[in-house]
Amino acid sequence: MTDTVFLNGDYVAKANAKISVLDRGFLFADGVYEVIPVYRGKPFRVKEHLNRLFDSLRQINLSSPYSESQWLEIITRVIVKNLNVHGDNQSIYLQVTRGIDSDRQHTVSGPLPATVLVMASKLTTGESTLKGEKATLLEDIRWLHCDIKSIALLANTLLVNQAKANGFDEAILHRQQWLTEGASSNVFLVNNGQVLTPPKSQYILGGITRDLIIELCQASGLEVCQRRVHIKELLDADEVWICSSTREISPIIAIDDKIIGSGRIGATTRRMAAALQAFKSELL
Ligand SMILES: Cc1ncc(COP(=O)(O)O)c(C=O)c1O
């Protein structure tokens, strides 16, 4: 059973996949990435993920090394090659960096062949029942282009590690008391029956799961209000959940020492988590 990755045109054992120390992704975090969930062997919302990849690449002035159909073929081959290693529920990690330059210099010497990595890991979401999680509220110390899915994740990793060290599951972030998102998730809240989430902007990553949840809310007659949310409103909410491709919907039952709502998983959270599972199983 070999864990196989795609690296620059070749399918190789993960243990043998090597990149140059002069890769701009390694030296400058000069690149972007995607994480695509795979259920029963099928990549989920893959076109939406590829569109976001194309958008991230455009924003950092890199052209996509592959067309949509070529990406689909690579992703499918990585999934198939890893079925006996990770099973048929996988998480596909895809990364594109600006490539290998002749020296470590900030200025790029010219267009370089991009470095492309696609790898798989086991995905476990959706298999277990919903579990209430705890979050900590931290100041958003990231840059001002959080809509780009950049591999520069130092701030995100520092924040989530601070959260974990203090016994929390996720860091929920704010800029001057206005909610942005989680360190690796988007945030929704329910207040007096209304579902709220911050709008897409340069301050948050437009999550594929976030978009789907908004669609599912609307389909079940729940309007989602996308507007700025003050952290006071977040702490006073009846329900809070975070979402991402690998987490799906995770209920938040406490933020720091503040219990959210009743301290139990709320009815709307359960309803939307069930709607998400139903949507997935219809496609499988
Ligand atoms: C900062 C951030 N926001 C939101 C998300 C959720 O995005 P998606 O639903 O596309 O996984 C992620 C996912 O990793 C993330 O890193």
The ligand as a Tripos MOL2 file, in Angstrom:
@<TRIPOS>MOLECULE
LIG
   16    16     1     0     0
SMALL
NO_CHARGES

@<TRIPOS>ATOM
      1 C1         -9.3860   30.4940    6.7610 C.3       1 LIG1
      2 C2        -10.4210   29.5550    6.2280 C.ar      1 LIG1
      3 N1        -11.6940   29.9770    6.1310 N.ar      1 LIG1
      4 C3        -12.6720   29.1690    5.6920 C.ar      1 LIG1
      5 C4        -12.4100   27.8610    5.3070 C.ar      1 LIG1
      6 C5        -13.5220   26.9840    4.8160 C.3       1 LIG1
      7 O1        -13.4290   26.8250    3.4160 O.3       1 LIG1
      8 P1        -14.0330   25.5370    2.6990 P.3       1 LIG1
      9 O2        -15.4560   25.4360    3.1170 O.co2     1 LIG1
     10 O3        -13.8940   25.8490    1.2450 O.co2     1 LIG1
     11 O4        -13.2340   24.3670    3.1400 O.co2     1 LIG1
     12 C6        -11.1020   27.3850    5.3740 C.ar      1 LIG1
     13 C7        -10.7920   26.0160    4.9650 C.2       1 LIG1
     14 O5         -9.7230   25.5250    5.1510 O.2       1 LIG1
     15 C8        -10.0810   28.2460    5.8380 C.ar      1 LIG1
     16 O6         -8.7980   27.8400    5.9170 O.3       1 LIG1
@<TRIPOS>BOND
     1     1     2 1
     2     2     3 ar
     3     2    15 ar
     4     3     4 ar
     5     4     5 ar
     6     5     6 1
     7     5    12 ar
     8     6     7 1
     9     7     8 1
    10     8     9 2
    11     8    10 1
    12     8    11 1
    13    12    13 1
    14    12    15 ar
    15    13    14 2
    16    15    16 1
@<TRIPOS>SUBSTRUCTURE
     1 LIG1         1 GROUP 0 **** ****
